[in-house]
Amino acid sequence: MATEHIFTDASAKTATNFPKEFDPEKMSLSMGPSHPSTHGVLRIQFELDGETVTKAEPVIGYLHRGDEKLAENMTYNQFVPYTDRLDYIAPLANNHTFAHAVEQLAGLKVPDRVNAIRVLTSEMARLSSHLLGLGAFGIDVGAWTVFMYTFTEREKLYTLFEKLTGARFTTSYSRIGGVARDLPPGWLEEVDAFCDQFLPILDEVLALLSRNKIFLDRTVGVGVISKEDAIAYSLSGPNLRGSGVAMDLRKDRPYWGYDQYDFDVPIGSKGDCYDRYLVRGEEMKQSVRIIKQVLKKFPAGDYYAPDARRIFAPRKDKVLSSMEELINNFMIVTEGPQMPAGEVYFEHENPKGLLGFYIVSKGGGVPYRLKIRGPSFNNLSILPKLCVGCLVSDVVSILGSLDFVMGECDR
């Protein structure tokens, strides 16, 4: 027997894809979640008057994996690989941030060598992240050559990451109390050689865009974020500094020995797409400057804290030759490193902004609660205001200039 589908008013509204506050007399356009310029599974529902955006509603959650809830059901050490999948363009920086937060909870101080490794690899991750952002931004506005340059340099960085961590993409390199392994022989010299050849190439890449008429038309005066709006919407990283706010945790609240290194914090003057591009270009030069200083006075010592025995898994040869170490390894793997009760919050100046981990512990080897402050989520929150009054083609430039990652936004 044939059946007839009867739709209520509520279901009919859902079927038209019109949010309640949208004007049904205007055009509704869905950009994403599968779109080359959304930089991931982001969907933006537009209300359009001709080609001018009158309303914009970001729709997120397509990539949600429940990382924060997963953390409550695994040990602190087991959660390290999940941090790779936040800003998966800069996994090393994520690893170190989480490890440092847990070290604060445990009251653990790591050796100077570990801090130097963390600064070095975090700045290399910043280079990798900005190179991808710049290359994708170039493609978004029609500059294909820039993409080829930036991805060639990223491949060189990935080769260095692979030699250090054993993986190119999801590194899982950091450990609570140190890092997974020490630097391989000759690796520092290879990093130094990369930096020497990278700076001239970076200048050439930036020269392709900085005075390019098409690029200027697509970015100058487009997507302007005022200093007040950047602060009000809790933007961070290059998006905040592009609006003229000189906030950088590496300068304002130094950690890992960042206060030992001399570098500048570039800021913009207008807060448009072009300023955000310029800030990222200069930040890469400053990252190379930091890396060079780290290499010049790289400390000797251990790559893990000697008093992290109940946290840091023992070496394999010791596990196979000592009953005490075997039992220690078994307890760390099965029950997790035993942490005191308390709560801690640590933020790191990640390539895309402030990445923070808030951890609540009731003791034991598993966190009671873990909250992640992802910069991409906050940076995207300004889209409903930023897109209004722009053309649809301008939205592509705006998204490229914000340089977000949906893995970090949805978590």
C-alpha positions, -999 to 999 in steps of 0.1 A, spaced: 0 0 0 14 34 -10 21 58 18 20 96 18 47 116 35 32 145 55 56 172 66 50 195 95 59 231 94 90 225 115 103 197 92 96 218 61 117 246 74 145 222 81 142 208 45 147 243 30 180 248 49 169 282 61 179 290 97 150 307 115 166 342 114 172 341 76 150 361 52 132 336 29 130 363 3 168 363 -1 190 336 -15 204 309 8 238 295 -2 256 267 16 294 268 12 308 235 23 313 211 41 329 197 10 346 227 -7 382 235 -17 383 268 1 369 258 35 402 242 46 384 212 60 348 201 67 335 235 76 301 246 63 289 282 62 253 290 55 250 323 38 221 347 33 228 367 1 215 399 -15 229 394 -49 265 385 -43 267 404 -10 266 384 22 239 397 46 242 369 71 266 340 77 262 311 100 291 287 105 281 250 109 307 229 127 309 195 141 314 174 110 348 162 122 340 159 159 358 130 176 352 137 213 389 140 222 381 156 256 358 128 266 383 102 253 409 116 276 389 107 306 391 70 297 428 66 290 461 73 308 480 105 304 506 88 282 480 72 260 465 106 251 497 120 235 489 106 200 454 122 202 471 156 205 487 150 170 452 151 156 443 186 169 463 210 147 475 181 125 497 206 106 518 212 137 516 180 158 550 185 175 538 218 191 506 200 203 526 172 219 548 195 238 519 216 251 501 186 266 532 171 281 541 204 298 506 207 312 509 173 328 544 180 340 530 211 359 504 189 375 531 164 386 555 192 397 581 179 374 610 199 360 626 188 328 663 192 318 674 222 297 680 199 268 644 189 267 633 225 267 657 233 239 643 204 219 608 216 225 616 252 214 634 239 183 607 215 171 579 239 180 595 266 158 600 241 130 563 231 133 555 269 131 574 270 98 556 239 85 522 253 95 527 288 80 541 273 48 510 252 43 487 281 52 505 304 28 504 279 0 467 272 5 460 309 7 478 314 -25 458 288 -43 425 302 -29 432 336 -46 447 321 -77 485 319 -71 495 283 -79 533 288 -80 534 298 -43 519 265 -34 546 246 -52 574 265 -34 559 262 0 551 225 -2 587 218 -15 600 234 17 575 215 38 587 182 24 622 191 35 609 197 70 590 165 70 622 146 61 638 162 92 607 153 114 609 117 101 646 114 110 638 127 145 605 110 154 601 81 130 570 97 115 564 125 90 529 136 100 516 123 133 547 124 154 537 116 190 572 126 199 568 143 233 566 124 265 556 135 300 590 143 315 609 146 282 608 134 246 606 99 231 642 97 220 673 119 218 684 137 186 700 115 160 737 122 151 741 151 126 704 161 129 712 196 143 736 203 114 709 193 89 684 217 106 710 244 103 716 237 66 678 238 60 675 273 76 704 286 55 688 276 23 652 284 34 655 322 40 663 331 4 635 309 -9 611 325 16 620 359 3 614 348 -32 580 333 -22 569 365 -4 580 386 -34 556 366 -56 527 379 -36 536 411 -17 534 434 -48 512 412 -69 482 432 -83 457 404 -82 468 393 -47 466 429 -34 431 434 -49 419 402 -32 433 409 2 439 447 9 409 461 28 392 427 28 381 410 60 392 439 83 392 429 120 396 459 144 417 456 174 387 458 197 368 430 178 399 408 178 401 411 215 363 408 220 361 376 200 392 361 218 413 357 186 449 348 191 481 341 172 487 358 138 450 367 135 452 388 167 486 402 159 475 411 124 450 435 140 478 453 159 477 435 193 513 426 202 504 395 223 527 366 222 530 342 251 566 335 241 573 371 251 546 378 276 548 346 297 580 329 286 584 291 291 609 265 279 635 292 280 620 315 254 633 344 274 668 334 264 662 340 227 661 373 209 632 377 184 605 402 174 567 400 174 554 413 141 520 431 142 497 445 115 482 480 112 449 475 94 438 440 104 429 430 69 437 398 50 469 413 37 482 422 72 476 386 84 496 374 54 524 398 62 525 388 98 528 351 90 556 358 65 576 377 91 569 351 118 586 325 97 617 347 96 616 351 133 612 314 138 644 308 118 660 334 140 650 315 171 661 281 156 695 295 148 700 307 184 688 273 198 713 255 176 742 279 186 739 271 223 722 237 224 726 222 259 739 187 267 723 164 291 694 139 293 664 139 270 641 131 299 638 141 336 658 117 359 630 120 385 603 110 361 608 73 367 571 67 377 559 86 346 584 80 318 585 45 305 618 28 311 641 19 282 635 -15 265 669 -30 275 662 -22 312 627 -37 310 642 -70 296 670 -72 322 655 -59 354 624 -72 373 619 -39 390 619 -20 357 596 -46 342 571 -41 370 574 -3 367 567 -5 329 537 -28 336 522 -3 361 528 27 338 511 9 309 482 -6 327 473 21 353 491 51 340 515 75 357 502 83 391 494 120 395 485 140 425 450 155 429 447 191 416 441 211 385 464 229 360 461 250 329 489 256 304 488 276 272 514 275 244 518 300 215 509 275 188 512 285 151 475 292 148 471 308 182 468 299 219 465 261 225 456 254 261 451 222 282 430 224 314 434 192 334 416 183 365 430 153 385 415 134 414 447 113 416 456 82 397 467 76 362 437 90 343 425 126 342 391 133 358 385 161 332 404 175 303 394 206 284 412 218 252 413 255 243 417 252 205 426 285 187 408 276 155 375 275 173 378 310 187 393 324 155 363 311 135 338 326 159 342 360 143 329 348 109 292 358 114 304 394 118 334 394 95 316 381 64 286 404 65 290 431 37 316 411 18 312 394 -16 311 356 -17 345 357 -34 359 378 -5 349 350 19 374 327 2 402 353 9 390 357 45 390 319 52 425 316 37 438 345 58 424 331 91 443 298 85 423 274 107 422 236 110 389 219 116 406 190 136 414 216 162 380 234 159 358 203 163 381 182 185 
